[in-house]
Amino acid sequence: MTLVSEDNTETLNAPAIAQQSVEPTRKPTIMDVAAASGVSYATVSRYLNGNPHVSAKAARRIAAAVKATQYTPNNAARSLVRQRTQTVAFVVHGETDSIITDPNISTIMVTANQRLGDAGYQLVTLIADTPQACERIARLASSGFADGWILNSFHTDDALFNTFRELNVPIAISEVGYGSQSPFPTVDIDNAASSCALTKHMRDNGYRRIAYICGPDFLPCSTERLAGFRTVMGDDFDPSLVVSAADWSRGSGSAAIEQLLSRLAEGSSNRPASSLLADHHIDALMCGNDCIAVGAMQYLMSHGVRIPDDLAIAGFDDSPDAISSHPQLTTVHQPIEQFGICMADMVLDQLEGRTPQRIHMLDTTVIERESTAR
């Protein structure tokens, strides 16, 4: 095979490259790669740093020379030259236990890490679980700790959110509820419309008196999902049948349904949960996410409520919890893995000087399963 130099003035056979490999006692350098490939030091440097302005022919020569010389890039030196750390930080709010058990967060982290790893970056995770942690993260962001930042489910009046607004660094964010007003490239779904679709599905299947467990009230997506539910319920909306979960966990779902049942009992004790629901003609329960729904369902079933015979239950997200629960959960499918991929792509676009998509809205679908079957 014949390789052609970048300026088309020199040819070199592949075996000749192999013959130019350096002495085994000396570590090969970028100058050795340049000499073996017949292109300039600057061209090799551009190639190794991922610069797109290297011709295909030159790239093939350099790749062959790197292999022949057994050259290993000095990533530390490259980072100093480029003023990059080759890391992207993933920041997530919440208690550590709830973050670890949230299947959505883990999926987003995994898919973002895969995408960034393919581009030569490492994802590091920072948990903002206390005010002190938020202060430390703010200092890290201001110090150039990472080349880019992925922010997961920040609420819009968060002090840390406002810190990032003041920084001129590559950032992507998910689910802030800002819509077109988002200050950062954003990946989101239409939470209100998706909740409307699920509520309409429940109504079309004959459910009329529906209770609702809302997600954490400091997150815009929780408010949007409740708003969609309220819109479709219309005159049948009953605010006394709405309670809020403290977070997105199963434990919070269990605590929220217990709170609702206590409200329905009106001070009386030892009333079976199924009787309380029947007395108030409640035939369905919708929840802000799948984890909350599964927690509520487990509590109700442990207190004698049959799902869906006594009460239909629906969640939101189509997370692994929706499939692993018994019965399986009716829910709204959102492509969670795409959140990580899209946010990683947005950060990479900014790092490489490309203009990222400003708002990427992902499609959702209502998935009917046994928990609402008539």
Summary of the structure (lengths in Angstrom):
residues: 374
radius of gyration: 27.3
end to end distance: 69.0
largest distance: 93.3
contacts: 1253
relative contact order: 0.11
helix: 49%
strand: 16%
